[in-house]
């Protein structure tokens, strides 16, 4: 919670919405944890909280992206690749689902 409170939100409400959507997709429970938040928030918090940890953490970036892709495929498979139903299952907007599918190369799969 401290990470969310201390962030400046240059994108205002849209950015907060994006952060919550991102965390919702990655969270396996009803509770959003730090590792469910977007990388840039975690990195920013680490930089301000512990200056000695200023090294880049590419494994976190990659694992979050891989996890997001896995969850997208899982939801799409469960909904037989019906985008509207998949978006509803993920609790994200259909357009957001399409953008994430495009990002992960999942548009031409089905």
C-alpha positions as CSV (number, residue, x, y, z in Angstrom):
1,X,0.0,0.0,0.0
2,X,2.9,2.3,0.8
3,X,4.1,2.0,-2.8
4,X,0.7,3.1,-4.2
5,X,0.4,6.0,-1.7
6,X,3.9,7.4,-2.4
7,X,3.6,7.3,-6.2
8,X,3.0,10.6,-8.0
9,X,0.7,9.3,-10.7
10,X,1.8,11.4,-13.7
11,X,-1.0,9.8,-15.7
12,X,-3.6,10.6,-13.0
13,X,-6.7,8.3,-12.8
14,X,-5.9,6.5,-16.0
15,X,-2.5,5.4,-14.7
16,X,-4.0,4.3,-11.4
17,X,-6.6,2.3,-13.4
18,X,-3.8,0.7,-15.4
19,X,-1.9,-0.2,-12.3
20,X,-5.0,-1.9,-10.7
21,X,-5.7,-3.8,-13.9
22,X,-2.2,-5.0,-14.1
23,X,-2.1,-6.1,-10.5
24,X,-5.5,-7.8,-10.9
25,X,-4.3,-9.8,-13.9
26,X,-1.2,-11.0,-12.1
27,X,-2.8,-11.7,-8.7
28,X,-3.8,-15.3,-8.1
29,X,-5.8,-14.3,-5.0
30,X,-8.2,-11.6,-4.0
31,X,-5.3,-9.7,-2.4
32,X,-2.9,-7.6,-4.5
33,X,0.7,-8.0,-3.4
34,X,3.8,-6.0,-4.2
35,X,5.0,-8.5,-6.8
36,X,1.6,-8.0,-8.7
37,X,2.3,-4.3,-9.3
38,X,3.9,-3.0,-12.5
39,X,7.7,-3.1,-12.7
40,X,8.2,0.6,-12.7
41,X,6.4,1.0,-9.4
42,X,8.5,-1.8,-7.8
43,X,11.7,-0.4,-9.2
44,X,10.9,3.1,-8.1
45,X,10.1,1.9,-4.6
46,X,13.3,-0.1,-4.4
47,X,15.3,2.9,-5.5
48,X,13.8,5.2,-3.0
49,X,13.6,2.7,-0.1
50,X,17.0,1.0,-0.5
51,X,19.5,3.0,-2.5
52,X,22.0,0.1,-2.6
53,X,19.6,-1.9,-4.8
54,X,19.9,0.4,-7.8
55,X,20.9,-2.4,-10.2
56,X,18.5,-3.2,-12.9
57,X,16.4,-6.3,-12.4
58,X,15.7,-7.7,-15.9
59,X,14.6,-11.1,-14.5
60,X,11.6,-9.4,-12.8
61,X,10.7,-7.6,-16.0
62,X,10.8,-10.8,-18.0
63,X,9.0,-13.0,-15.4
64,X,6.2,-10.5,-15.1
65,X,5.8,-10.4,-18.8
66,X,5.9,-14.2,-19.0
67,X,3.4,-14.4,-16.2
68,X,1.0,-12.0,-17.9
69,X,1.3,-14.0,-21.1
70,X,0.6,-17.3,-19.3
71,X,-2.5,-15.8,-17.6
72,X,-3.8,-14.4,-20.9
73,X,-3.4,-17.8,-22.6
74,X,-5.0,-19.5,-19.6
75,X,-8.1,-17.2,-19.7
76,X,-8.4,-17.4,-23.5
77,X,-8.2,-21.2,-23.4
78,X,-10.8,-21.3,-20.6
79,X,-13.1,-19.1,-22.7
80,X,-12.3,-20.9,-26.0
81,X,-10.6,-17.8,-27.2
82,X,-13.7,-15.7,-27.0
83,X,-12.3,-12.2,-26.4
84,X,-15.2,-10.6,-24.6
85,X,-15.7,-13.5,-22.2
86,X,-11.9,-13.7,-21.6
87,X,-11.8,-9.9,-20.9
88,X,-14.7,-10.3,-18.4
89,X,-12.9,-13.3,-16.7
90,X,-9.8,-11.2,-16.4
91,X,-11.8,-8.2,-15.2
92,X,-10.2,-6.0,-17.9
93,X,-11.6,-4.0,-20.8
94,X,-11.8,-5.9,-24.1
95,X,-9.5,-3.3,-25.7
96,X,-7.0,-3.8,-23.0
97,X,-7.1,-7.6,-23.7
98,X,-6.6,-7.0,-27.4
99,X,-3.5,-4.7,-26.7
100,X,-2.1,-7.3,-24.3
101,X,-2.7,-10.1,-26.9
102,X,-0.9,-8.0,-29.5
103,X,2.0,-7.3,-27.2
104,X,2.4,-11.0,-26.6
105,X,1.9,-12.1,-30.2
106,X,-1.4,-13.9,-29.4
107,X,-3.6,-12.3,-32.1
108,X,-2.8,-14.7,-34.9
109,X,-3.0,-17.8,-32.7
110,X,-6.7,-18.2,-33.0
